[in-house]
Amino acid sequence: MRRVLALVVAVGLVAGALLIRRSLDGDEEVADDTVISPVVVDDLRIACPPIVVESCRSIEGVEVVEETAGRTVERLIDPTFDPAAADVDAWLVPLPWVGVAEQLAGDDVLADPGNVLARSELVILGWDERLEWLELYCGTVDWSCIGDHAGDEWVDIGGGVNAGAVDAAHRSPEESAIGLLEVGTIATDYFGDPDFASNQMDSTFRSWFSNLEEATGGSVGAAGETPVDEMLRIGPGGLDLVAATRFEAEAAVELREGSDDPVRFVAADDPTTADLVLVGVSGAPGEDSVSTVAPELAAALDAAGWDPPGGPPPTSGLPNDGVMLALRMLWEVITE
């Protein structure tokens, strides 16, 4: 009876979410006070990386396990891992991490991830003046341009005499849910297309990537701090450019609006994206309850600034799962 009631609630939530989506698309009008009623699910434990943990905590009756995506992968690949006795039933994470986990732990470790709940474009955030210098020098500001000049003195590429060296940063692809996608974006910009194979990551690419990581320090951020946080905390004397999600970048632009040192961001015409999915852990006690919380979680992510996926299944613009894993391993080697 309890599962039947949960299913009825889930169907109602999906229908409500569709009405809201149609309203946003202009298909029909829905009252402004339309809300999604909370779902109460006992004992569903969700592993949530820091960037989405507050959205997870907004779901009533869900136990949130805050940990990095890398830590969750370690959990899943542990030879002693027993899903029936594990601390998590589900994982909210960008889609490429599902592929990484399945390559390392086996295809049956996770259930079908189902629909994408939310997404955000991956962009480059920088101090307005620095972006202007790069636009004049490179034409298009992307990670290919940044990597070609990482560590160079700004004055040598048309920048200010006292601006120091080109200093950029991204999150760790070993641990961060978004960091893996940022490294995938960097490689995609280098090759000019996401459809490259791991055997194309030759000595020329490895040297280029190594130079970029050496110039950026591999990744930055104190405990609990993102590169965006560090950039804004230190000011123009610190980081010049950072990888960010679009909603992080928009918040930073708003924060610095009207200041003497504004920031802005650039996005590609065909951007890479972080596509969030809620995937069940195969054999975990709460696996069957995952779909019941997905609509409310999608609404919470939307309220936090993430975009709804919309339309057909989205394409992230990132390399395939095998290449993403290879990039993560390469980063680990060159930064150790």
VENQUI-V174849 format. One record per helix or strand of 2 or more residues. SS is the DSSP state (a for helix, b for strand). FROM is the first residue (numbers start at 1). TO is the last residue. If there is no record, write none. Layout:
SS/FROM/TO
SS/FROM/TO
This chain:
a/2/25
b/44/48
a/50/57
b/62/66
a/69/77
a/83/85
b/90/94
a/95/105
b/118/127
a/128/138
a/143/149
a/154/157
b/168/169
a/179/191
a/198/200
a/203/216
a/227/234
b/241/245
a/246/256
b/263/266
b/273/281
a/287/303
a/321/335
